[in-house]
Each structure stands twice: as structure tokens, then as C-alpha cells.
């Protein structure tokens, strides 16, 4: 078992983690000529910058609303506003931290 760390404060815990990170970056793994820190910096320079807008983690599916104002998604029927009846909609299944799954049906731009 891994021992559970105990610290007097979050600051002490964070200082410990920072020291462990510094030590790890100085290590040279077997079979490599560069340290972990040197390899990380080389990899970081090769990475693309983050996008200007955050990425929305979701699954998108295009489907049609039935005459009963239902959309089918993964074998289940979900009710939507009656104004969406007989239209193509975009179903978005969003994953939200600490809240689980959020389900939305949005009219496609061609049907608005």
C-alpha cells in the first residue's frame, strides 16, 4: 500500500509536491540522454498553442423530431418543445464536471 501523506497545511503539501516535481525533472531515465525536464521542454516547444475558445466536450448527433415531439438518442426517447416537431435537430450530449450528463436538442440552422 502507498502511505497516505500528512501535512500541516495545504501550503506545506504544495511545497512538497513542487520539490518532488523539481527532483523528477532532473532525473535521467534509462535509455535517454536528456533529463525528463529537458525532454519536456523540447516537447512543449513542439506543441500547438491552446485554442482561443475552450473545447466543448460533447457528442453531437443530427436527428429528426417525431410527431410526438420526441427525439431518439441511443435507443431512448427524449421530449422536446412542440415547436421542434418534424424538424431536424442537433442533439448534444455534454459531459459536465460534478453534474454528470446534460442533454440538449437544438434546431439546426437550416430549420430556424
HELIX and SHEET records of a PDB file:
HELIX    1   1 UNK A   10  UNK A   26  1                                  17    
HELIX    2   2 UNK A   36  UNK A   46  1                                  11    
HELIX    3   3 UNK A   82  UNK A   84  5                                   3    
HELIX    4   4 UNK A  109  UNK A  111  5                                   3    
SHEET    1   A 3 UNK A  58  UNK A  64  0                                        
SHEET    2   A 3 UNK A  88  UNK A  96 -1                                        
SHEET    3   A 3 UNK A 100  UNK A 107 -1                                        
SHEET    1   B 2 UNK A  70  UNK A  73  0                                        
SHEET    2   B 2 UNK A  76  UNK A  79 -1                                        
END                                                                             
